């Protein structure tokens, strides 16, 4: 079983770039989108992105992350600018949704629940493609088969 790459994309990508500039993810991925997504759920995502992803996001993600991605629960839930959403394979997004995330922080633990049990492979693929469309530069094209292989 693979474990989620927590504290994930931001620190990991910066590490790569410092250790090996030739491997810098900024050269492989488009630059992170640093402005928040529109607050209106109807805006911000192209019409050809699977609407199943929007339904999953609305029911399971928006309460903590907000439609803008700026996070309502805690600043740690802010997603704006995270490199994970610019990875066309969305591998970290899928792992975090499947496995959740936990980070000890100032005597408390910041938690994102796991959704691997709650959602089907197709639902997780759809929400990954939706959040990369909403919060990244371009939508990923994760398939249900790829999610199944990541479990
Ligand atoms: C209970 C609140 C909560 C819910 C619900 C939630 N998240 Fe999170 N999420 C968080 C928190 C808090 C973090 C930061 C965790 C950390 O820093 O280790 C996070 C982190 C993430 C990350 C990693 C961002 C990065 O920096 O790379 C992704 C991707 C993500 N969430 C997507 C989702 C998606 C998609 C859903 C819905 C299926 C969802 N989250 C539902 C609280 C939540």
Boltz pocket constraint, residues with backbone or C-beta under 6 A from the ligand:
constraints:
  - pocket:
      binder: B
      contacts: [[A, 6], [A, 7], [A, 8], [A, 9], [A, 10], [A, 56], [A, 57], [A, 60], [A, 61], [A, 62], [A, 63], [A, 64], [A, 65], [A, 73], [A, 74], [A, 76], [A, 77], [A, 78], [A, 79], [A, 82], [A, 83], [A, 84], [A, 92], [A, 93], [A, 96], [A, 97], [A, 101], [A, 102], [A, 103], [A, 110], [A, 111], [A, 112], [A, 113], [A, 115], [A, 127], [A, 128], [A, 131]]
      max_distance: 6.0
